[in-house]
Amino acid sequence: MNDIQSVFNILIVDDNPHNLNLLSRILSEHGYKVRPAPSGKMALRSIDSTLPDLILLDIMMPEMDGYEVCQKLKTCEKTKDIPVVFISSLNEVFDKVKAFSLGGVDYISKPFEPQEVLARVENQVRITKLNKQILQQNALLSQEVEERKRVEEALRQQQEILQKVFDHIPVMVAVYDEKDQVQLVNQELENVLGWKIEEFKSIDSLAECFPDPEYRALALEHILGGTGKWQDFTVKIRDGSYLDTSWANTRLTNGKVICFGQDISERKQAEIASILEERNRIAREIHDTLAQAFTGIAVHLAAASRVIAQDVTAATVHMNQARELSKTGLAEARRSVEALRSQLLTNTDLYSALNSIVTQMSSVPNTQIDCYMVGTARCLPSKVENHLLRIGQEALTNAIKHAEASHIQVELRYEPTRCILCVKDNGRGFAINSVSLSDGFGILGIRERCTSIGAQLIIESQPGQGTVVLVSFS
């Protein structure tokens, strides 16, 4: 007896008690739950109370025959799916055809053969089981279909949102495949650079935008890095002119790269205007301070030269005034020079500027100075480059002036996420804890410059073991 037999409920409808008992016994002995009904009316009442899984229905019964019972069952929404197996001594083809036309699923002839009864019932058990499985699977499929529709609708809405953002965002967007070929660009990129998506797919966009091979290699390295950090590049656009831009790139797990770009020409113009304004301000200050100081010095020196032979005291007063004016002018000069970016960085990069300073100091006798760069140079903010240059100059000067070093190494290292400046000498060194900020070693100035650009400063030194000044900017 399988599990479905033990829960399979069979209603037997027959007005003959002998047939009713015989069928009940055959099926009960094989584990089926059986309910007998001696008439069609009692069968309908029983079905209304509890729905059976299968009905064995006799055709020839008084008052209401099996055809009428079956017809009532099939016209009722509640009972229309219950399988009905007709049982009768009638063997005419017409009777069987009528039974099937009314909705019967099988036909058992009297007298009963137990094996035939069991075989036909078991066949209906299997069909019922399969129907239930199909209904369950259909229900699951319906749920899956509804869930898929819901997910697809959500994805469609998200895609629509992303498409609107992609089309209207005021940032250039380009998608490169794993072979560095342009797959997709947005409207902003087309508007700014001038090429349509069809043109981008047929040209070497990197070669067009970066004609210089070295500059192109720097741009490609930035793209392939996919760090998400912004870096400024001057690109050639479709009409042949050049445009200041800034780009950030990110790499997807499938190997594709998404590039985000901005037109920063207005920002650059504002920066230039700001620099010019600051230079003009400093020029005015120099005129108002240094020029006045030098004029005063000249006046007092002239006066002193006129009276020095006749009146030493008066001449001394003029000389003292000139000395005070010179101190004031020197202080103003230092303040003004501090506010200006080094001229060494005006037309060159940071490493070249450092190397220029090293070359100027290489004439110091008995001192070897090596300057080298590791990694690929990239543009840093103007303020950062200026402070790194001055830190390197200060550390180099200290090594020559105070450390009495015979070998000095100046290293500029470009790593993916940071830039490191290291000045190392084999001089006499010093105990860091015992050095005052006013002892002339320039430590205060170096620390202030590092703080100004948010850089990390490490100074290592011991008496007799040289000094290392390391600055790391991220």
C-alpha positions in Angstrom: 0.0 0.0 0.0 1.5 3.3 -1.0 0.9 6.7 0.7 -1.6 8.0 -1.8 -3.8 4.9 -1.4 -4.1 5.4 2.3 -5.5 8.9 1.8 -7.4 8.2 -1.4 -11.1 8.6 -0.7 -13.5 6.5 -2.9 -17.3 6.9 -3.0 -19.1 3.7 -4.2 -22.7 4.3 -5.4 -24.8 1.2 -6.1 -28.4 0.2 -5.0 -27.4 -3.5 -4.8 -26.1 -4.2 -1.3 -24.1 -7.2 -2.5 -22.2 -5.2 -5.1 -21.7 -2.4 -2.6 -20.2 -4.7 0.0 -18.1 -6.6 -2.6 -16.5 -3.4 -4.0 -16.0 -2.0 -0.5 -14.2 -5.1 0.6 -12.0 -5.3 -2.5 -10.8 -1.7 -2.2 -10.6 -1.6 1.6 -8.4 -4.7 1.7 -5.9 -2.8 -0.5 -5.8 0.3 1.7 -8.3 2.6 0.2 -10.7 4.7 2.2 -14.2 3.7 1.1 -17.6 5.4 1.5 -20.7 3.4 0.3 -23.9 5.2 -0.9 -27.0 3.0 -1.8 -28.7 5.6 -4.0 -27.9 8.7 -6.2 -29.6 11.1 -3.8 -27.6 9.8 -0.8 -24.4 10.0 -3.0 -25.0 13.7 -3.8 -25.6 14.5 -0.1 -22.4 12.6 0.9 -20.4 14.4 -1.8 -21.8 17.8 -0.6 -20.5 17.0 2.9 -17.1 15.6 1.9 -15.6 15.6 -1.6 -14.3 12.1 -2.6 -11.2 11.6 -4.8 -12.9 9.0 -7.0 -16.5 7.9 -7.6 -17.6 4.4 -8.7 -21.1 5.0 -10.0 -23.7 2.4 -11.0 -25.7 3.3 -14.0 -29.0 1.4 -13.3 -30.5 2.7 -10.1 -34.1 3.6 -9.2 -35.3 7.2 -8.8 -32.0 8.7 -10.1 -29.8 6.7 -12.4 -26.0 7.1 -12.7 -26.2 9.2 -15.8 -28.3 11.8 -14.0 -26.0 11.8 -11.0 -23.0 12.3 -13.2 -24.6 15.1 -15.1 -25.3 17.0 -11.9 -21.8 16.5 -10.7 -20.3 17.8 -14.0 -22.5 20.9 -14.0 -21.3 21.9 -10.5 -18.1 23.9 -10.2 -17.3 22.2 -6.9 -17.6 18.6 -8.2 -16.9 18.8 -11.9 -13.3 17.7 -11.6 -14.0 14.5 -9.5 -13.2 11.5 -11.8 -16.2 9.2 -12.3 -15.9 5.5 -13.2 -19.2 3.9 -14.3 -20.2 0.4 -13.2 -23.0 -1.6 -14.9 -24.1 -4.9 -16.4 -24.9 -3.0 -19.6 -22.4 -3.8 -22.3 -23.9 -2.1 -25.2 -21.6 0.4 -27.0 -24.3 3.1 -26.8 -24.3 2.9 -23.0 -20.5 3.2 -22.8 -20.5 6.1 -25.3 -23.2 7.9 -23.3 -21.2 7.3 -20.1 -18.1 8.9 -21.5 -20.0 11.7 -23.1 -21.3 12.7 -19.7 -17.8 13.0 -18.3 -17.0 9.5 -17.2 -13.3 8.5 -17.2 -13.6 4.7 -17.3 -16.1 1.9 -17.3 -16.3 -1.4 -15.2 -18.6 -4.2 -16.3 -20.5 -6.5 -14.0 -19.9 -9.1 -12.7 -16.8 -7.7 -11.1 -13.3 -9.1 -11.5 -11.3 -7.9 -8.5 -8.1 -7.5 -10.4 -9.8 -5.5 -13.1 -11.4 -3.3 -10.4 -8.1 -2.7 -8.7 -6.3 -2.1 -12.0 -8.8 0.5 -13.1 -8.8 2.2 -9.7 -5.0 2.2 -9.4 -4.9 3.8 -12.9 -7.1 6.6 -11.7 -5.0 6.9 -8.6 -1.9 7.5 -10.8 -3.7 9.9 -13.0 -5.0 11.8 -10.0 -1.5 11.9 -8.5 -0.1 13.2 -11.8 -2.8 15.8 -12.1 -2.1 17.0 -8.6 1.7 17.2 -9.5 0.8 19.1 -12.7 -1.4 21.5 -10.8 1.3 22.1 -8.2 3.9 22.6 -10.9 1.6 24.9 -12.8 1.0 26.9 -9.6 4.8 27.1 -9.0 5.3 28.1 -12.6 2.6 30.7 -12.3 4.4 32.1 -9.2 7.7 32.0 -11.0 6.2 33.8 -14.0 4.6 36.4 -11.8 7.9 36.9 -10.0 9.8 37.1 -13.2 7.4 39.6 -14.5 7.8 41.6 -11.3 11.6 41.4 -11.6 11.6 42.3 -15.3 9.3 45.3 -14.6 11.6 46.4 -11.8 14.6 46.0 -14.1 12.8 47.8 -16.9 12.1 50.7 -14.6 15.7 50.8 -13.3 17.0 50.6 -16.8 14.7 53.4 -17.8 16.0 55.5 -14.9 19.6 54.7 -15.7 19.1 55.4 -19.4 17.6 58.8 -18.5 20.5 59.5 -16.2 23.0 58.3 -18.9 21.4 60.5 -21.5 21.1 63.7 -19.4 23.9 63.6 -16.8 26.3 66.6 -17.4 29.3 64.2 -17.2 31.0 62.5 -20.2 30.6 58.7 -20.0 32.3 56.1 -22.2 32.3 52.3 -21.9 35.3 50.3 -23.2 35.3 46.6 -23.6 38.1 44.2 -22.5 39.9 45.0 -25.8 39.9 48.7 -25.1 37.4 49.4 -27.8 34.6 51.9 -27.3 31.2 50.3 -26.9 29.0 53.1 -25.7 29.2 56.9 -25.2 26.6 59.3 -23.9 25.2 62.5 -25.4 27.4 64.7 -23.2 30.6 63.1 -24.5 29.4 63.5 -28.1 28.6 67.2 -27.4 31.9 68.0 -25.7 34.4 66.0 -27.9 32.4 66.2 -31.1 32.5 62.5 -32.2 29.3 60.4 -32.6 29.1 56.9 -31.2 29.4 55.4 -34.8 32.6 57.5 -35.4 34.0 56.4 -32.0 33.7 52.8 -33.0 35.5 53.3 -36.3 38.5 55.4 -35.0 41.3 54.9 -32.4 39.8 57.3 -29.8 43.0 57.3 -27.7 45.2 58.2 -30.6 42.8 60.9 -31.7 42.4 62.5 -28.3 46.1 62.0 -27.2 48.3 62.4 -30.3 51.5 62.5 -28.3 52.6 58.8 -27.7 54.0 59.4 -24.2 51.0 61.4 -23.1 48.8 58.7 -24.6 50.6 56.0 -22.6 50.0 58.0 -19.4 46.3 58.3 -20.2 46.0 54.6 -21.0 47.7 53.7 -17.7 45.1 55.8 -15.9 42.3 54.1 -17.8 43.6 50.6 -17.2 44.3 51.4 -13.5 40.6 51.8 -12.9 41.2 53.4 -9.5 38.2 55.8 -9.6 40.5 58.8 -8.9 40.2 61.9 -11.0 43.1 63.0 -13.1 43.4 66.0 -15.4 44.2 65.6 -19.1 44.4 68.0 -22.1 42.6 66.2 -25.0 42.4 67.0 -28.6 38.7 67.2 -29.8 37.1 66.6 -33.2 37.6 70.1 -34.5 41.3 70.0 -33.8 41.4 72.2 -30.8 42.5 71.2 -27.3 40.3 71.0 -24.2 41.1 70.7 -20.5 39.3 67.7 -19.0 39.4 65.5 -15.9 38.8 61.7 -16.0 38.0 59.0 -13.5 37.8 55.3 -14.5 36.5 52.2 -12.9 36.8 48.6 -14.0 33.9 46.1 -13.9 34.2 42.4 -13.1 33.6 41.5 -16.7 36.7 43.4 -17.8 34.9 46.4 -19.2 36.0 49.9 -18.1 33.6 52.9 -17.5 35.3 56.3 -18.0 33.8 59.5 -16.5 35.0 62.8 -17.8 34.4 66.5 -17.2 35.1 69.6 -19.1 37.2 71.7 -16.7 38.2 74.5 -19.1 36.2 77.0 -17.1 37.8 75.8 -13.8 41.2 76.1 -15.4 40.5 79.6 -16.6 39.3 80.5 -13.1 42.5 79.0 -11.6 44.6 81.0 -14.1 42.6 84.2 -13.3 43.0 83.5 -9.6 46.8 83.0 -10.0 47.1 86.2 -12.0 45.1 88.1 -9.4 47.3 86.7 -6.6 50.4 87.6 -8.5 49.1 91.2 -9.1 48.3 91.4 -5.4 51.8 90.3 -4.4 53.3 92.7 -7.0 51.3 95.5 -5.4 52.5 94.5 -1.9 56.1 94.4 -3.2 55.7 97.8 -4.6 54.1 99.1 -1.4 56.5 97.4 0.9 59.9 96.5 -0.6 60.1 99.5 -3.0 59.3 101.9 -0.1 61.8 100.1 2.1 64.6 100.3 -0.6 63.7 103.9 -1.3 64.0 104.7 2.4 67.4 102.9 2.6 68.7 104.8 -0.3 67.6 108.1 1.2 69.2 107.4 4.6 72.5 106.1 3.0 72.7 109.3 0.9 72.1 111.4 3.9 74.7 109.5 5.9 77.3 109.9 3.1 76.8 113.7 3.2 77.3 114.2 6.9 79.6 111.3 7.8 82.7 113.5 7.6 81.3 116.4 9.7 78.8 114.6 12.1 79.5 111.0 12.9 76.6 110.8 15.3 74.1 112.0 12.6 75.6 109.6 10.1 75.2 106.7 12.6 71.5 107.5 13.0 71.0 107.4 9.3 72.9 104.1 9.1 70.8 102.6 11.9 67.6 103.7 10.1 68.8 102.1 6.9 69.6 98.9 8.8 66.1 98.7 10.2 64.5 99.4 6.9 66.6 96.6 5.4 65.4 94.1 8.0 61.8 95.1 7.3 62.3 94.8 3.6 63.9 91.4 4.0 61.0 90.1 6.1 58.5 91.4 3.5 60.5 89.8 0.7 60.5 86.4 2.5 56.8 86.6 3.0 56.1 87.6 -0.6 58.4 84.9 -2.0 56.7 82.3 0.2 53.4 83.1 -1.5 54.7 82.6 -5.0 55.0 79.3 -6.7 58.6 78.4 -7.6 59.6 79.5 -11.1 61.3 76.1 -11.5 57.9 74.5 -11.7 56.5 77.0 -14.2 57.5 75.2 -17.4 58.6 71.8 -16.1 57.6 68.9 -13.9 58.4 68.2 -10.2 61.3 65.7 -10.9 63.0 68.1 -13.4 62.7 70.9 -10.9 64.3 68.7 -8.2 67.0 67.6 -10.5 67.7 71.3 -11.4 68.3 72.1 -7.7 70.5 69.0 -7.3 72.6 70.1 -10.3 73.0 73.6 -8.8 74.3 72.1 -5.6 76.4 69.3 -7.1 79.4 71.7 -7.2 79.9 71.3 -3.4 83.3 69.7 -2.9 83.6 66.2 -1.5 79.8 65.5 -1.8 78.1 63.2 -4.3 74.4 63.9 -4.9 72.2 61.4 -6.8 68.7 62.2 -8.0 66.4 59.7 -9.6 62.7 58.9 -10.1 60.8 55.6 -9.7 57.5 55.0 -11.5 55.7 57.1 -14.1 55.4 60.8 -13.3 52.0 62.3 -13.1 50.6 65.8 -12.4 50.0 66.7 -8.8 48.1 69.8 -7.6 50.2 72.9 -8.0 50.4 73.6 -4.3 51.5 70.1 -3.6 54.3 70.1 -6.1 55.6 73.5 -4.9 55.7 72.3 -1.3 57.4 69.0 -2.2 60.0 70.9 -4.2 60.8 73.2 -1.3 60.9 70.3 1.2 63.4 68.6 -1.0 65.4 71.8 -1.3 65.4 72.3 2.5 66.4 68.7 3.2 69.2 68.8 0.6 70.5 72.1 2.0 70.5 70.7 5.5 72.4 67.6 4.4 75.1 69.8 2.8 75.2 72.6 5.4 74.7 70.8 8.7 75.2 67.0 8.1 78.5 67.3 6.3 77.4 64.3 4.2 79.6 62.8 1.5 76.7 61.0 -0.3 73.1 62.3 -0.6 70.3 60.5 -2.4 67.1 62.3 -3.6 64.4 59.9 -4.7 61.0 60.8 -6.1 58.7 57.7 -6.2 55.3 57.6 -8.0 53.1 54.8 -6.8 49.5 54.1 -7.8 48.0 55.7 -4.8 50.7 58.1 -3.5 53.8 60.1 -4.3 56.9 59.7 -2.0 59.8 62.1 -1.7 62.9 60.8 0.1 66.1 62.6 0.9 68.8 60.4 2.5 72.3 61.3 3.5 75.2 59.5 5.3 76.1 62.6 7.4 76.7 63.0 11.1 73.0 62.8 12.0 71.4 64.0 15.2 69.2 63.0 18.1 65.8 64.0 16.9 64.4 64.4 20.5 67.1 66.8 21.4 66.7 69.1 18.4 64.7 72.3 18.9 62.5 73.6 16.2 64.6 76.8 16.2 68.0 75.1 15.9 68.3 75.9 12.2 67.7 72.4 10.8 64.5 73.5 9.0 62.3 70.9 10.6 59.7 73.4 11.5 59.3 74.6 7.9 59.2 71.1 6.6 56.5 70.1 9.1 54.4 73.1 8.3 54.6 72.4 4.6 53.6 68.8 5.1 50.7 69.9 7.3 49.6 72.4 4.6 49.2 69.7 1.9 48.1 66.8 4.2 51.2 64.8 3.7 52.8 62.3 6.1 56.3 63.2 7.4 58.9 60.7 8.7 62.3 61.9 9.9 64.8 59.2 10.9 68.3 60.1 12.3 70.8 59.1 14.9 74.2 60.6 15.6 76.8 59.2 13.2 74.2 57.2 11.2 72.9 59.8 8.7 69.4 61.2 8.2 66.3 60.2 6.2 63.6 62.7 5.4 60.5 61.0 3.9 57.3 62.7 2.8 54.3 60.7 1.5 51.4 62.4 -0.2 48.2 60.4 -1.1 
